[in-house]
């Protein structure tokens, strides 16, 4: 029961961050399992939602060769798809 309330809270926080309902649910379920393994349910719902938002933005960000904080991994996508 606690996990259900936690999930609903995180999805609600994602909606407050500007995600529409369907996108908030999709983003939550896309990252929930891996993040739960890494962080557990320790972060509060607001922090968990911010982490999901950060991962979503990182996934959608285009590669900029002038940014030293980015590593090009586009060549690995072809290996993964096979």
C-alpha positions in Angstrom: 0.0 0.0 0.0 2.8 2.4 0.8 4.4 1.9 -2.6 1.1 2.8 -4.3 0.9 6.1 -2.4 4.6 6.8 -3.1 4.1 6.2 -6.8 1.0 8.4 -6.9 2.9 11.1 -5.1 5.8 11.0 -7.5 3.5 11.1 -10.5 1.7 14.1 -8.9 5.0 15.8 -8.5 6.0 15.2 -12.1 2.7 16.8 -13.1 3.6 19.8 -11.0 6.9 19.9 -12.9 5.0 20.3 -16.1 4.4 16.8 -17.4 1.0 15.9 -18.7 -0.7 13.0 -16.9 0.1 10.3 -19.5 3.7 11.5 -19.9 4.2 11.7 -16.1 3.0 8.1 -15.7 5.2 6.9 -18.7 8.3 8.6 -17.3 7.7 7.2 -13.8 7.3 3.7 -15.0 10.3 4.0 -17.4 12.7 4.9 -14.6 11.0 3.5 -11.4 12.6 0.0 -11.3 16.2 1.1 -11.9 15.9 4.1 -9.6 14.3 2.0 -6.9 17.2 -0.5 -7.1 19.7 2.4 -6.8 18.0 4.7 -4.3 15.3 2.6 -2.7 12.4 4.6 -1.5 14.6 6.8 0.6 14.2 10.1 -1.4 10.9 11.9 -0.7 8.5 12.1 -3.6 9.6 15.5 -4.6 13.3 14.5 -4.8 12.4 11.3 -6.7 10.4 13.2 -9.2 13.2 15.7 -9.7 15.6 12.7 -10.4 13.2 11.3 -12.9 12.9 14.8 -14.6 16.7 15.0 -14.7 17.0 11.6 -16.4 14.3 12.5 -18.9 16.0 15.7 -19.8 19.3 14.0 -20.1 17.8 11.3 -22.4 16.3 14.0 -24.7 19.3 16.3 -24.8 21.2 16.5 -28.1 24.9 15.8 -28.1 27.1 18.9 -28.0 30.7 18.1 -28.7 31.8 21.4 -27.1 30.2 20.4 -23.7 32.8 18.6 -21.6 30.0 17.0 -19.4 28.7 15.0 -22.3 30.0 11.7 -23.7 29.1 10.6 -27.2 27.5 7.2 -27.1 25.6 7.3 -30.4 27.8 4.6 -31.9 26.7 2.2 -29.2 23.0 2.5 -30.1 23.6 0.4 -33.2 25.2 -2.4 -31.1 22.3 -2.4 -28.7 19.6 -2.6 -31.4 21.1 -5.7 -33.0 
